[in-house]
Amino acid sequence: MPKMDNSCDFIYWLSPDMSIEILTHLDDPSDLVRVSAVSRLWHRFVIENGLCGQLCLKMLPEVSNAANVINNKIEPLKVNVNSTVEWECLRKRHRVYSFLARGLSPVVRKDCISEAISASSTDNYPEESIQNTLEPRDRIQNRASYWSSKGERDPAVPEILLYKLIAKLSVITEIHVQPFQAYFQYGFPIYSPRAIRFRVGHLQNQVEFGGDVANSAAANAFIWTYTSPEFPMVQENSLQKFELPEAALCIGGFLAVELLGRVQRQEIDGLYYICVLAYISCCWHGAVSPMSKWWVNHSRRVLRSKWLIILEIAP
């Protein structure tokens, strides 16, 4: 390939501000990758001016905190005789933002859950299965559609529902949950939990898992990289929105919904139940399907953490 003549190189001749103004009009991360491969001058210019970071934050402003946390967790800087600490820091941030920009879609979606995996308990299976929580209606063909826990005498006993997300890389900003109102019981009681909490994470080993999250083996099979604060839940038959304090970056593709405490006793047996999640959904930015596999495969090498990005994120 012939060497590029600097007389035709606008970055060489224009002021840095003008060159940045031109390059910030790019809206595809792949274009910036191509720009940085043009020459050493262009490569250095892209990194020194944080163009990948600017593009990523323009596409997904929610990932700013995620990028900062990831930047602090990846491998220590290696400064050789031909570089400086400042340059290596810039290169590291460039890698973080380029991975995020290429791995995430800027489109906000609500269909984030691919399957309901397991519940810590179920009262009547399969009629009151966790599978019903993915259905937005509380009745299907004149039959009630909901998940119910087993009854407990102690109202403090929690429950856990485990879901698999449709992408192994996503940024979740809010989660929607609807308690179930038993319209077929006297007084139309609403079996909501006292509070709710969310966790996102991944399996410790890259194997498919199909057991019950209630047992210790299942609980130990996951590493939760983000845990939300507790949110109080209103005892109302309505879709309730829980906005996370910051956008939660989920790497690994699993969501645990913790239902904390019981408020409604069933009149017929005097036990406390949770019959919630007539519908559950998330607002998220997800990895496009081909990029999801690419991100997971490469994040282990680049981040040196086997998917273990420690987060403090959420929107």
C-alpha positions in Angstrom: 0.0 0.0 0.0 1.5 3.4 -1.0 2.2 5.7 1.9 -0.3 8.5 2.3 0.9 11.9 1.3 0.5 14.5 4.1 -0.5 17.1 1.5 -3.8 15.2 1.2 -4.3 14.6 4.9 -6.9 17.0 6.4 -5.9 16.1 10.0 -2.4 17.1 9.2 -3.4 20.5 7.7 -6.5 21.5 9.6 -6.7 22.6 13.2 -7.5 19.9 15.8 -10.8 21.5 16.6 -11.9 21.5 12.9 -10.7 17.8 12.5 -12.7 16.8 15.6 -15.8 18.6 14.3 -15.5 16.6 11.0 -15.0 13.2 12.7 -17.7 13.7 15.3 -20.2 13.6 12.4 -19.6 9.9 12.1 -22.4 7.9 13.7 -21.2 4.3 13.3 -18.5 2.8 15.6 -17.2 0.8 12.6 -16.4 4.0 10.8 -14.2 5.2 13.7 -12.4 1.8 13.6 -11.7 2.4 9.9 -10.6 6.0 10.6 -8.1 4.9 13.3 -6.6 2.3 10.8 -5.9 4.9 8.1 -2.5 5.9 9.5 -0.5 6.2 12.8 -1.4 9.9 12.8 -5.2 9.2 12.5 -4.9 6.4 15.1 -3.3 8.6 17.6 -5.7 11.5 16.9 -8.8 9.3 17.5 -7.4 8.0 20.8 -6.0 11.4 22.1 -9.3 13.1 21.5 -11.5 10.4 22.9 -13.6 10.1 19.7 -14.8 6.6 20.6 -16.0 7.9 24.0 -17.8 10.8 22.4 -19.6 8.6 19.9 -20.5 6.0 22.6 -21.9 8.6 24.9 -23.8 10.2 22.1 -25.4 6.9 21.3 -25.8 5.7 24.9 -25.4 8.4 27.5 -26.4 5.8 30.2 -23.1 3.9 29.9 -20.9 6.7 31.2 -20.7 5.3 34.7 -20.3 1.7 33.4 -17.3 2.8 31.3 -15.7 4.4 34.3 -16.1 1.3 36.5 -14.9 -1.0 33.7 -11.9 1.3 33.1 -10.9 0.9 36.8 -11.2 -2.9 36.7 -9.3 -3.9 33.6 -5.7 -5.0 33.6 -3.1 -2.7 35.0 -1.4 -0.3 32.7 1.8 -1.6 31.0 4.0 1.4 30.1 7.0 0.7 27.9 9.9 2.9 27.0 8.1 4.2 23.9 4.9 5.4 25.7 3.7 7.4 28.7 1.2 6.7 31.5 -1.1 9.4 30.0 -1.1 7.7 26.6 -1.7 4.2 28.0 -4.7 5.6 30.0 -6.1 7.1 26.8 -5.7 3.8 25.0 -7.4 1.9 27.8 -10.4 4.3 27.7 -10.5 4.0 23.9 -10.8 0.2 24.1 -13.5 0.4 26.8 -15.7 2.8 24.8 -15.1 1.1 21.4 -16.2 -2.3 22.9 -19.3 -0.7 24.4 -20.2 1.3 21.3 -19.8 -1.7 19.0 -21.6 -4.1 21.4 -24.7 -2.1 22.2 -27.7 -1.0 20.2 -28.9 2.6 20.8 -32.5 1.5 20.4 -34.5 1.2 23.7 -36.5 -2.0 23.9 -38.8 -3.6 26.4 -38.7 -7.2 25.2 -35.5 -8.1 27.2 -36.5 -11.5 28.6 -36.1 -14.6 26.5 -37.2 -17.2 29.0 -38.4 -17.7 32.6 -36.0 -20.2 34.2 -37.1 -21.0 37.7 -38.9 -19.8 40.9 -37.9 -20.5 44.5 -41.3 -22.0 45.1 -44.6 -22.5 43.1 -47.9 -23.3 44.7 -49.7 -25.1 41.9 -47.5 -26.2 39.1 -48.0 -25.7 36.1 -51.2 -23.6 36.5 -49.3 -21.0 38.6 -45.9 -21.4 36.9 -43.3 -18.6 36.5 -43.9 -18.9 32.7 -47.1 -16.9 33.3 -45.1 -13.8 34.3 -44.1 -13.2 30.7 -47.7 -12.7 29.7 -49.0 -9.1 29.9 -52.6 -10.3 30.5 -53.9 -11.6 33.8 -56.4 -13.9 32.0 -56.0 -16.2 29.1 -59.0 -18.0 27.7 -61.0 -17.2 30.8 -58.3 -18.7 33.0 -56.2 -16.6 35.5 -52.6 -16.2 34.4 -50.1 -15.5 37.2 -47.3 -17.0 39.3 -47.9 -17.9 43.0 -45.5 -18.8 45.7 -46.2 -21.4 48.3 -48.0 -20.2 51.4 -45.9 -19.3 54.5 -46.8 -18.6 58.1 -43.9 -16.2 58.3 -44.5 -13.0 56.2 -40.7 -12.3 56.1 -39.9 -15.4 53.9 -38.6 -14.1 50.5 -39.0 -15.5 47.0 -36.7 -15.4 44.0 -37.5 -15.5 40.3 -34.8 -16.2 37.7 -34.9 -15.0 34.1 -32.6 -15.3 31.1 -32.2 -12.1 29.0 -32.2 -12.2 25.2 -28.7 -10.7 25.0 -25.5 -11.5 27.0 -24.7 -7.8 27.0 -27.3 -5.1 27.8 -27.8 -1.9 29.7 -31.0 -1.9 31.9 -32.4 1.3 33.1 -35.8 0.3 34.5 -37.9 -2.8 35.3 -41.6 -3.0 35.2 -43.5 -5.4 37.5 -47.2 -5.9 38.1 -48.7 -7.6 41.2 -51.6 -10.0 40.7 -55.1 -9.3 42.1 -57.1 -12.4 42.8 -60.3 -11.3 41.2 -61.8 -14.8 42.0 -61.4 -14.4 45.8 -63.6 -12.5 48.3 -62.4 -8.9 48.6 -60.2 -9.1 45.5 -56.9 -9.3 47.5 -53.6 -8.2 45.9 -50.7 -10.5 46.8 -47.8 -8.2 46.3 -44.5 -8.3 48.1 -43.5 -5.7 50.7 -40.4 -4.7 48.6 -38.5 -5.8 45.5 -34.8 -6.0 44.5 -33.1 -6.9 41.3 -29.7 -8.6 40.5 -28.0 -9.1 37.1 -25.1 -11.3 36.4 -23.8 -14.5 34.8 -23.0 -18.1 35.4 -19.7 -19.0 37.0 -19.2 -21.6 34.2 -20.2 -21.4 30.6 -22.7 -24.2 30.8 -26.4 -24.2 30.3 -28.3 -24.3 33.6 -31.8 -25.6 34.2 -32.1 -26.2 37.9 -34.0 -24.5 40.7 -32.5 -21.2 41.9 -33.9 -21.9 45.4 -31.3 -24.6 46.2 -27.8 -23.8 47.2 -26.2 -25.3 44.1 -28.2 -23.0 41.9 -27.5 -19.9 44.1 -23.8 -20.7 43.9 -23.9 -21.1 40.2 -24.2 -17.4 39.5 -22.1 -14.3 40.1 -24.2 -11.2 40.5 -22.4 -8.2 39.2 -25.0 -5.7 40.1 -27.6 -5.5 42.9 -30.2 -2.8 43.0 -31.4 -1.1 46.1 -34.7 -2.3 47.7 -37.8 -0.7 46.2 -41.0 -0.6 48.2 -43.9 -2.1 46.2 -47.4 -0.7 46.3 -50.2 -3.1 47.0 -52.1 -2.1 43.8 -53.2 -3.9 40.7 -51.1 -1.8 38.4 -47.9 -2.0 36.3 -45.2 -0.5 38.6 -42.1 1.1 37.2 -38.8 0.8 39.1 -36.1 3.1 37.8 -32.6 2.1 38.7 -30.4 4.7 40.3 -27.9 4.3 37.4 -28.0 2.3 34.2 -27.1 -1.3 35.1 -24.7 -3.0 32.7 -25.5 -6.7 32.5 -22.8 -9.0 31.2 -23.9 -12.6 31.1 -27.6 -12.3 30.5 -29.3 -13.3 33.8 -31.8 -11.4 35.9 -32.9 -12.3 39.4 -36.1 -10.7 40.9 -36.1 -10.9 44.7 -39.5 -10.5 46.3 -38.9 -9.4 49.9 -41.7 -9.9 52.5 -45.4 -10.7 52.2 -48.3 -8.5 53.0 -51.4 -10.5 52.0 -52.8 -13.5 54.0 -55.1 -15.9 52.2 -58.3 -16.2 54.1 -58.9 -19.9 53.3 -55.7 -21.2 55.0 -54.3 -18.2 56.9 -51.0 -18.4 55.0 -49.1 -15.5 53.4 -48.6 -15.7 49.6 -46.9 -13.7 46.9 -48.8 -13.8 43.6 -47.1 -11.1 41.6 -45.6 -10.5 38.3 -48.6 -10.8 36.2 -46.2 -9.1 33.8 -42.5 -8.3 34.0 -40.4 -6.3 31.4 -37.3 -4.1 31.2 -36.3 -1.0 29.4 -32.8 -1.7 28.0 -30.2 -1.2 25.3 -29.2 -4.7 24.1 -26.4 -6.1 22.0 -27.4 -7.0 18.5 -27.4 -10.8 18.2 -24.2 -11.3 16.2 -22.3 -8.7 18.4 -23.4 -10.4 21.6 -21.3 -13.5 20.9 -18.4 -11.3 19.7 -18.5 -9.1 22.8 -18.6 -12.1 25.3 -15.8 -13.9 23.5 -13.6 -10.8 23.4 -14.4 -9.2 26.8 -12.7 -12.0 28.6 -9.4 -11.3 26.8 -9.6 -7.5 26.9 -10.9 -7.1 30.4 -9.0 -10.0 31.9 -11.9 -10.8 34.2 -13.9 -13.8 32.7 -17.0 -11.6 32.3 -16.5 -10.3 35.9 -17.0 -6.6 35.4 -17.8 -5.2 38.8 -20.5 -2.6 38.4 -22.1 0.1 40.3 -24.5 1.0 37.7 -28.0 1.5 36.8 -29.5 4.9 34.8 
